[in-house]
Amino acid sequence: MLIIRTNRGFTLVEIMIVVAIIALLASIAVLGFLRARKRSQGTTIKNDLRLIDAAVDQYAIEYNLGTGTVTSAQVSIYLKPGTRLANTFTDILGNAYASSFTLGSLPSVPAASYAALSDTCDANFFSPYPTS
């Protein structure tokens, strides 16, 4: 009498190896996602600073100013209405930008935002805008 054994299925060791490989790939993907998210938040802050700088320049040109300071309320009319920046004058992380700006100087990155993003967005990333 001939007995044929067929082993169907996986051993516990094989299943554990597959789970370990999946966990390793998932951890790599999550770390990459978190880094990309912080980098995109930094890019949004840098774009906000560009918009603020352009709005300050537009205000200075319209009112024929060469020196002095302007407030965020004066500048906000040159920002797109209904946006987060025009409504609250805060960045994507909820930190407020400066309330007044000196003509001829660049707006700066809020200190709390720089601290939160400094592991992926250093001072060179935010260049030419200073970090406060």
PEGI-V67075 format. One record per backbone hydrogen bond with DSSP energy under -1.0 kcal/mol. CO is the residue of the C=O (numbers start at 1). NH is the residue of the N-H. Records with the same first field share a line. If there is no record, write none. Layout:
BEGIN
CO=NH + NH
END
This chain:
BEGIN
11=15
12=16
13=17
14=18
15=19
16=20
17=21
18=22
19=23
20=24
21=25
22=26
23=27
24=28
25=29
26=30
27=31
28=32
29=33
30=34
31=35
32=36
33=37
34=38
35=39
36=40
37=41
38=42
39=43
40=44
41=45
42=46
43=47
44=48
45=49
46=50
47=51
48=52
49=53
50=54
51=55
52=56
53=57
54=58
55=59
56=60
57=61
58=62
59=63
60=65
68=103
70=101
71=75
72=76
75=78
76=79
80=83
83=87
84=88
85=89
89=97
91=94
95=91
99=72
101=70
102=105
109=132
110=114
111=115
112=116
113=117
114=118
117=120 + 121
122=126
126=129
130=109
END
